[in-house]
Structure formats: C-alpha cells, structure tokens
Amino acid sequence: FPYTTLFRSVFDPTLTTAKEPAAFALMKGAGAGYVRILVQWGQIAPTTPPLGFDAGDPADPNYSWSSLDAAVEAAQSARLTPILDVLGIPAWARTLASTGVGTPQPADLGSFATALATRYDGTLGLPAVHDFMLWDEPNVTLHLNPASPAVYRGMVNAFAAGVHGVDPANLVIAGGLDPFGHKKVKGQTWSSVAPLTFMRSLLCVSKGAHPHATCHNQIHFDVWSHHPYSFGGPFGKAKNPNDVELGDLPRMRAVLTAAVRLHRVVSAEPVGFWVTEFGWDTNPPRPHAASPALAARWTAESLHQMWLSGVTLVTWFLIRDQASPSPYQSGLYFNADSLAD
C-alpha cells in the first residue's frame, strides 16, 4: 500500500486561535500534511454592511480577517497546507426564503469567495492558499436549510466563479456530505437527505447500472468530498442503499465518475475524491467504542479502504478527544488540561 499517494489531514473546529500553533505542531508530528480550517463568513463580514462596502475586496476595512490570518500563518509555520472551508452566513446575505441557519445569496457568496481567494493569493504578505472548500454537510438542515441540492449547486457555482476568478489553478472542494439520511420525526428539529440521493440530484445523474443525465445543469468544482463515518468497522456498509459508509465509497465514486463522463461536472483538472472528515472513537474514554489497539488497526484498514476507492486525501476529525459527556472522542490524543499534556 503506497501511503505516499494518500495525503493526510486533520480537522479540529474546537481550537482557539491561541491553541492553534501547538495543535498544528501535533498534527504535523502525527503525520499530517494538510489541515482543514473553518472560515466563518458571518464572523469575518460586517454584521451590517455599511454604504460603500465592497464585499469582493479583502482590503475593505469592514472585514475582520485577523483570526483567520493567524490560523493560516500558524499552518504555514507548522508546514501544513491549509484547506479553507467556508460556512456560516451573515444575516444580510441570507435569501428571503431562509429558515433556521438559512441559505446564502449566491451573488454575496461569490463576492466573499473572491475576497477570500484574493486575501490568500500570495501577493499581500500572507501565505498563498489554493484549496477552498464550500460548506460542511450541506445535506443536513442544521447546516443548510433547506438542504436542497439545487440550492447547493447554485452556491458551488458562485463560489467556484469567485475562487477560480482569482486563480484558475485554485481547487474548489464540494460535497463534504453527512453519511446518513434522517427523516424529520416528532420532537426533532432537523433532518438530512441521504448522501447518494443528494449527490445524484446535485450532479443530475440517474440511478441504475447505466446512469444518464437527468438535467442540463452543470456544476463547477475540482474535488468531491465525503464524511464516511461508519458502524461495524472499516468494512461496514450502510443499511440504507442511499447512505454511504466506508464500504459504500465505491458506489459514491461510481456516481462521481458518471457525472464527469456525462459532462455534468466542469473542472480544468481531473476531478478528485477526498474524505474531509473521519475518525474512530476509542474506549477509554467513550464506553462501547473500540479499544485504542483495535482503533489503530481499524485506522490502517480504513485508509486502505479509502485508497482502494480512489480517495487521495483523508482528514481525521479532532487532534484530541473532547471531554465527557461530549460524544466526539475520536482524537489522536486523549483529552488533557493542556495541549502540552
């Protein structure tokens, strides 16, 4: 298994700016070459855009880039390649039909994409960044409401126009889907669309052994990504035929290949396949999870499964476990009072 062909990344959204340098050094020491960094659009942009605000200009004084600048510079210092992942919508950039977390106006998103890619084009005294991801699990209404493939396609196309307009060689990463569909039930405030259902609609590809185009719409991106959290170990397959665990990745790859063949996906590069979030919980600290020894074996087997499915980059979720009772305990290190410990 040629591990050199499978790039490794880490993602930990719980880190504060002060903790990032130490955490990024731990990531590098664990073998990572990339780090996924959240870009909170709603926190960088002004709460209310004043008259004359130029959303496409990163030098507009109403933008607040300091925390993101620090993260990108810390990544460069640790010799990690940043993947900048945009999510979060300023209230003024939401569509009128938005509910809950809402959906963004594509034009406003495109302007922010231009500002973001320009900020890190390497000419402003800041590190150059070339990998830009759009959203996190857009098939879940907690992150995009409605969780609509058509809405997300418009977002991706506006985002890609901004990112590629700054540098055609920049990579746009789309997808990042939750692996399971969930119908909304009584007492539950959210739902999700099964990933293959969402993907086929987004990419206009039919079901079946010989898929055909189901619409004339095209979508512009360079890398498709997924979050194949799994039950039952690294060879587990989902019970629902439209869900995608580790063992189902070849089916997702087949849909992507069909969409490229049918010219539904537009990219100047061969379209890549990444995993932008994954991990195994361990016991300790989480009861009924895998032991550290079993999780270590599963991790190696999971990387192999992903590589066999055509994945070229895998992102691990969390540098350290979250303290109980948090369910997120897939870190590469146990939780402690400090990163130094």
Salt bridges, closest charged atoms under 4 A:
ASP69 OD2 - ARG119 NH2 2.52
ASP85 OD2 - ARG36 NH2 2.73
ASP136 OD1 - ARG36 NH2 2.71
ASP136 OD2 - HIS143 ND1 3.88
GLU137 OE1 - HIS143 ND1 3.91
GLU137 OE2 - HIS227 ND1 2.94
ASP167 OD2 - HIS130 ND1 3.82
ASP222 OD2 - HIS164 NE2 2.80
ASP248 OD1 - ARG251 NH1 3.61
GLU277 OE1 - ARG36 NH1 2.97
GLU277 OE1 - HIS227 ND1 3.94
ASP281 OD2 - ARG286 NH1 2.40
GLU301 OE2 - ARG297 NE 3.44
